[in-house]
Structure formats: structure tokens, C-alpha cells
Amino acid sequence: GGLWSFILIPVLFVAVLGFFLISALCVQSTMASVSKLAANKRRLRRENEREFAINFVALLQQLMPGCCSSDFDLDHMVEGVYTPDMVEEIIDAEFSCSMIDSVICDNIEAVKALQNLDIDPADYGNLSDILDPNHYGYIKVLALVDGLKRLRDDPRRSDVIMVDLMVQSVQDKLDRVWHRTRDILEATGHAHLADGFDSVGRSTVFFT
């Protein structure tokens, strides 16, 4: 009996360990397959121009009342009937950032359209800031189309690198401005102000 126990215990241990390893591999494989299917589904949705157009128009229908002229036929827009004048007015439309924020905050249909466009809900609160990087205070229709299409895509490593390079470029320009300002102050007899720049620091001078 002791000999059999000595033999069976390691065998049983190995069998149990093997079972857990196989289960873990199966779970990992299943999760990878599910993730891949979900990614493919998102990719197909993003490549579906018709679905994008339908949901973008649904969003547009909620935004146009805030900026369209009095003779703009919203009923025809809802029915999908567009005259050349309507198309021209839509293309020329400008949506204020405050109006976009208000519509997204209060309009269920607008939020539903954004969800169908695969826009991350975390971006809803600052969508106008994202789509208006130059802080003009308004967003034109074509810029809205382009911005929403970009937000639908998954972030890529190249996007992160591009932003990092842009930040570095801005920092280099700020450094040149700082050095030039210091040289001007010293050349015009205001060396004490230049010394103040050195003691305070560049980042403090420009960002506070």
C-alpha cells in the first residue's frame, strides 16, 4: 500500500497540474479569439461608410436646429429628402462648441448616434475641445466628419509618436523664443529682467 501511494501521489499531482494548465490555455485561447472577433467586428463597422453616413446624419439632425436658417426644412431632412439649397446650407453650417456640448449633454438621440458611431463615451464631455484644437469656438460640418472618423479608429503607436514629436517641436520653439527674449532684454539694458527669467525658469515664465 505504501508503494502504491508513493507512485500514485506524484502521478495524481501531475495529472491535476496538467488539467489546470490545459484549462488555462483553453481560456487564454478563447479570450484571444473573442478579442479578435470583437476587433474584426469594430473594423468592419468602421469600414462601413453607409452606416457611418446614417449615424452621422442622425447626429446632424440634432445639431442643425441650433444653427440653421428659418427656411431650412428640418422635416425633409428627417425624411432623407435634400434640396441643393439644403445641402449647401449643411456644408456651410458652423456649430458653436457650447451648442455641441449642450446637445450631447441633453439630447438622447445625439448620444445614441455617437454610440452607434463607436465614439468612446469618455470623450463625450470634451468632444468639442477635441474637434476644435485651434479654439476657434466653432466646428464646421466637414471638420466634424473628419474628427469623428478619426475618433472611431483605435489609437496607433504612430499616433502617439506623432503627438510626442509635435510636443517636442513646440518645446523647441518655446526654447528659442525664451532665448531670444533674454537676448533682447540684455541688449536693451534690462539685464535684471533676464536674470529674473533665469531664476524663475522657462516653464514658469510661459505657463503660469
GUMAR-435525 format. One record per residue (C-alpha): x, y, z; residue number from 1; residue in three letters. Coordinates in steps of 0.2 Angstrom, whole numbers, m for minus. Example, Ala and Ser with C-alpha at 12.3 -4.5 7.8 and 13.67 -1.06 7.14 Angstrom:
BEGIN
SITE    xx    yy    zz drenba guke
SITE    62   m22    39      1  ala
SITE    68    m5    36      2  ser
This chain:
BEGIN
SITE    xx    yy    zz drenba guke
SITE     0     0     0      1  gly
SITE    14    12     4      2  gly
SITE    22     9   m13      3  leu
SITE     7    12   m22      4  trp
SITE     4    28   m13      5  ser
SITE    21    33   m17      6  phe
SITE    18    31   m35      7  ile
SITE     0    37   m36      8  leu
SITE     3    54   m27      9  ile
SITE    15    61   m40     10  pro
SITE     5    54   m54     11  val
SITE   m11    62   m47     12  leu
SITE    m1    79   m44     13  phe
SITE     5    79   m62     14  val
SITE   m12    75   m69     15  ala
SITE   m21    89   m59     16  val
SITE    m7   101   m64     17  leu
SITE    m9    96   m82     18  gly
SITE   m28    99   m81     19  phe
SITE   m25   116   m74     20  phe
SITE   m13   121   m87     21  leu
SITE   m24   114  m101     22  ile
SITE   m39   124   m94     23  ser
SITE   m28   140   m93     24  ala
SITE   m23   138  m111     25  leu
SITE   m40   135  m117     26  cys
SITE   m47   150  m108     27  val
SITE   m32   161  m115     28  gln
SITE   m36   154  m132     29  ser
SITE   m55   158  m130     30  thr
SITE   m51   175  m124     31  met
SITE   m40   179  m138     32  ala
SITE   m52   173  m151     33  ser
SITE   m66   183  m143     34  val
SITE   m55   198  m143     35  ser
SITE   m50   195  m161     36  lys
SITE   m68   193  m167     37  leu
SITE   m73   209  m157     38  ala
SITE   m59   219  m166     39  ala
SITE   m64   212  m183     40  asn
SITE   m82   217  m179     41  lys
SITE   m76   235  m175     42  arg
SITE   m65   236  m190     43  arg
SITE   m80   231  m202     44  leu
SITE   m91   244  m193     45  arg
SITE   m78   257  m196     46  arg
SITE   m76   252  m214     47  glu
SITE   m95   253  m217     48  asn
SITE   m97   270  m225     49  glu
SITE  m116   268  m226     50  arg
SITE  m118   265  m208     51  glu
SITE  m106   280  m204     52  phe
SITE  m117   291  m215     53  ala
SITE  m133   285  m207     54  ile
SITE  m127   289  m189     55  asn
SITE  m119   305  m194     56  phe
SITE  m135   312  m202     57  val
SITE  m144   306  m186     58  ala
SITE  m132   317  m176     59  leu
SITE  m133   331  m188     60  leu
SITE  m152   331  m187     61  gln
SITE  m150   335  m168     62  gln
SITE  m137   349  m172     63  leu
SITE  m145   358  m186     64  met
SITE  m159   366  m177     65  pro
SITE  m147   376  m167     66  gly
SITE  m139   385  m182     67  cys
SITE  m150   383  m197     68  cys
SITE  m159   397  m206     69  ser
SITE  m178   399  m203     70  ser
SITE  m182   392  m220     71  asp
SITE  m172   376  m218     72  phe
SITE  m184   361  m220     73  asp
SITE  m180   350  m205     74  leu
SITE  m194   338  m209     75  asp
SITE  m187   335  m226     76  his
SITE  m170   331  m218     77  met
SITE  m178   319  m206     78  val
SITE  m186   310  m221     79  glu
SITE  m170   310  m231     80  gly
SITE  m175   322  m244     81  val
SITE  m162   335  m248     82  tyr
SITE  m163   350  m260     83  thr
SITE  m147   358  m267     84  pro
SITE  m150   373  m255     85  asp
SITE  m151   362  m240     86  met
SITE  m135   353  m245     87  val
SITE  m126   369  m247     88  glu
SITE  m133   376  m230     89  glu
SITE  m127   360  m221     90  ile
SITE  m110   361  m229     91  ile
SITE  m108   379  m224     92  asp
SITE  m115   376  m206     93  ala
SITE  m105   380  m191     94  glu
SITE  m109   373  m174     95  phe
SITE  m103   383  m159     96  ser
SITE   m94   372  m146     97  cys
SITE  m106   377  m132     98  ser
SITE  m120   371  m143     99  met
SITE  m112   354  m147    100  ile
SITE  m109   352  m128    101  asp
SITE  m127   356  m124    102  ser
SITE  m134   344  m137    103  val
SITE  m123   330  m132    104  ile
SITE  m127   333  m113    105  cys
SITE  m146   334  m116    106  asp
SITE  m151   325  m132    107  asn
SITE  m153   306  m130    108  ile
SITE  m154   304  m149    109  glu
SITE  m137   313  m151    110  ala
SITE  m129   302  m138    111  val
SITE  m137   287  m147    112  lys
SITE  m129   292  m163    113  ala
SITE  m112   294  m155    114  leu
SITE  m113   277  m148    115  gln
SITE  m118   270  m165    116  asn
SITE  m103   279  m172    117  leu
SITE   m92   270  m159    118  asp
SITE   m86   286  m151    119  ile
SITE   m79   282  m133    120  asp
SITE   m91   289  m120    121  pro
SITE   m76   295  m111    122  ala
SITE   m74   308  m125    123  asp
SITE   m92   315  m125    124  tyr
SITE   m88   328  m111    125  gly
SITE   m74   336  m121    126  asn
SITE   m79   332  m138    127  leu
SITE   m80   350  m144    128  ser
SITE   m62   353  m137    129  asp
SITE   m56   338  m146    130  ile
SITE   m64   343  m163    131  leu
SITE   m59   361  m161    132  asp
SITE   m40   360  m157    133  pro
SITE   m37   378  m163    134  asn
SITE   m50   385  m151    135  his
SITE   m60   394  m164    136  tyr
SITE   m76   392  m154    137  gly
SITE   m85   383  m168    138  tyr
SITE   m84   367  m179    139  ile
SITE   m89   366  m197    140  lys
SITE   m98   351  m204    141  val
SITE   m83   344  m214    142  leu
SITE   m71   346  m199    143  ala
SITE   m85   336  m188    144  leu
SITE   m85   322  m201    145  val
SITE   m66   321  m201    146  asp
SITE   m64   322  m182    147  gly
SITE   m77   309  m179    148  leu
SITE   m69   297  m191    149  lys
SITE   m53   299  m183    150  arg
SITE   m60   296  m166    151  leu
SITE   m68   280  m172    152  arg
SITE   m51   272  m175    153  asp
SITE   m41   263  m162    154  asp
SITE   m26   273  m156    155  pro
SITE   m10   268  m165    156  arg
SITE     8   269  m160    157  arg
SITE    11   280  m174    158  ser
SITE    m2   292  m167    159  asp
SITE     7   293  m150    160  val
SITE    24   296  m158    161  ile
SITE    17   310  m169    162  met
SITE    10   319  m154    163  val
SITE    26   317  m145    164  asp
SITE    36   324  m160    165  leu
SITE    23   339  m160    166  met
SITE    26   342  m142    167  val
SITE    45   342  m144    168  gln
SITE    43   354  m159    169  ser
SITE    33   366  m148    170  val
SITE    45   365  m134    171  gln
SITE    60   369  m146    172  asp
SITE    50   384  m152    173  lys
SITE    47   390  m134    174  leu
SITE    65   387  m130    175  asp
SITE    70   398  m145    176  arg
SITE    58   412  m140    177  val
SITE    64   411  m122    178  trp
SITE    82   413  m128    179  his
SITE    78   427  m140    180  arg
SITE    68   436  m127    181  thr
SITE    83   435  m115    182  arg
SITE    95   441  m128    183  asp
SITE    83   456  m132    184  ile
SITE    82   461  m113    185  leu
SITE   100   460  m111    186  glu
SITE   104   470  m127    187  ala
SITE    91   484  m121    188  thr
SITE    99   486  m104    189  gly
SITE    86   476   m95    190  his
SITE    98   463   m89    191  ala
SITE    90   462   m72    192  his
SITE    74   455   m81    193  leu
SITE    84   442   m90    194  ala
SITE    91   437   m73    195  asp
SITE    73   435   m67    196  gly
SITE    70   424   m82    197  phe
SITE    84   413   m77    198  asp
SITE    79   412   m58    199  ser
SITE    61   409   m62    200  val
SITE    63   396   m76    201  gly
SITE    56   394   m93    202  arg
SITE    41   384   m89    203  ser
SITE    36   396   m75    204  thr
SITE    38   411   m87    205  val
SITE    27   404  m101    206  phe
SITE    14   393   m92    207  phe
SITE    10   402   m76    208  thr
